[in-house]
Amino acid sequence: GGGDGAAFRSLGDCADLAAALSGLSAALRLKGEGNEAYGRADYAAAEESYSAALRADAAELLTPVLRGNRAQARLRAGVPVRALQDVEAALALDATSTRLLLRRAACNLALERGEEAEADYRAALALDPECEAARRALAGDFSGDFSG
């Protein structure tokens, strides 16, 4: 019959699912704390919350978002090299994220790597032709926040 529980091959699968959900719940709570700290411009606290969320998310369901957020906190804290490492790792998992491309462009600008930043803005526009931040940056208007 249809009720054979194929979605859960064993009790171990159930335990794994429970652990993943527990980790996800903790990660979401910590992400929220990071977002609040970021909103207060407490970038060190935001970075720590996002790092704790990454550790809690054992199933790595939120890894691209958390690494992207931590990259932004690190960039704002004046640590563009570490920010770039995070955003590169996030892009390895989600290569079609316009937001992550914008963050990498911001890191590249902070590191005075204009050609790389331009390539990121062009890639963001290729994914989203309506991306106003990328369009403005390529036009030479750096008055806004292009980090996503």
Secondary structure, DSSP 8 states (H G I E B T S, - for coil): ---S-TT--SHHHHHHHHHHHHHHHHHHHHHHHHHHHHHTT-HHHHHHHHHHHHHH-TT-SSHHHHHHHHHHHHHHTT-HHHHHHHHHHHHHH-TT-HHHHHHHHHHHHHTT-HHHHHHHHHHHHHH-TT-HHHHHHHTT--SS----
